[in-house]
Amino acid sequence: MIFNFTIIIPHYNIPGLLIRCVNSIPIREDIQVIVVDDGSIEGENYPRNYKELTRPYLEYYHYDQHINAGYARNVGLKHAKGKWLIFADADDFFTDEFLHILDEHLNAEEDILFFKSTSCYSNDLSKKTDRAELQNSFINDLLSSKGGSEENIRLYYVSPWGKFIKKKLVDEYQIKFAEVEYANDIYFSVMTGLKADKIMCFDELLYVITYRPGSLTSKRFKSAKELRTRIEVLFQAQKIITDSGYKLEVQPATIYLPQAVATNPIVFWEYWNKLSSSGLTKKNAFINIVSKRRWLVKSVFVLMFILTSPLSLFSRFMKQDVGICSRINY
């Protein structure tokens, strides 16, 4: 069967919210819905327990072992047949305008279409959050009378949702998600942004991002493993961008360093000494760190300690090889 749209939804242990997401998608013969269950408890029984997962044109894939959302999204890509790829998180959903937007932009010539999102608490949809502000600001810049640069939205809109992406673009360059626990979508988003010939932004509300206690987003920067993974993914993205000839004012690999300073100085020190290998400067990193006001107090104290301590005190951390990159399957 030929589909115009494929919607890919990775899922893990939140079936009630998954059903909310699925119900926001119209049932139509040109819309392929792919749900990939990432090893949920009793996930193999979901199609029997939830009739919504047996609706027409929906494909449900389950595997027993919990891996990560990047792997699940790649499974979805293997089965995708639509002209356009659309991604959703299981705890988010589409707006009432979704069907109209699908029909209006089906025949667009661009490789990526960007749409606005809104954000709220998952358990109280009337309570708004600011999770969509950055992505919406990129769109507003391009739609303004002055006309902003495409660079920001191509390289810094690193979430997969809120977009229509041509499947032929992904197929041509064999773009996949990094199969890591955190920040798996950065490589995919940067690569599609770099490789897209034409893009377009629209002042239309496509998607609702939700905030949910217990989600990966709500528990950010709680462990050294998470920080290392997130920062290492950004270093990889930085290399890809600079190798493509971009000279950036904001360097992605420094984005999480303020959090590392405040929450795990050892992790910070590891990456502080890797900056030059990724074409970065410590001056740029320092400016980025102190510009994050909510981390400023802790950052200043930690940096003072680092800069005034004997170098030998940190030599064993400088020599440490984290090795996370070897587990990122591009």
Buried (B, 14 or more C-beta within 10 A) or exposed (E): EEBBBBBBBBBBBBBEBBBBBBEBBEEBEBBBBBBBBBBBEEBBEBBEEBEBBEEEBBBBBBBEEBBBBBBBBBBBBEEBBBBBBBBBBBBBBBBEBBBEBBEEBEEBEBBBBBBBBBBBBBEEEEEEBEBBEEBBBBBBBBBEEEEBEBBBBBBBBBBBBBBBBBBEBBEEEEBBBBBBBBBBBBBBBBBBBBBBEEBBBBEBBBBBBBBBEEBBBEEBBEBBEBBBBBBBBBBBBBBBBBEEEEEBEEBBBBBBBBBBBBBBBEBBBBBBBBBEEBBBEEEBBBEBBBEBEEBBEBBEEBBEEBEEEEEEEBEEBEEEEBEBBEEBEB
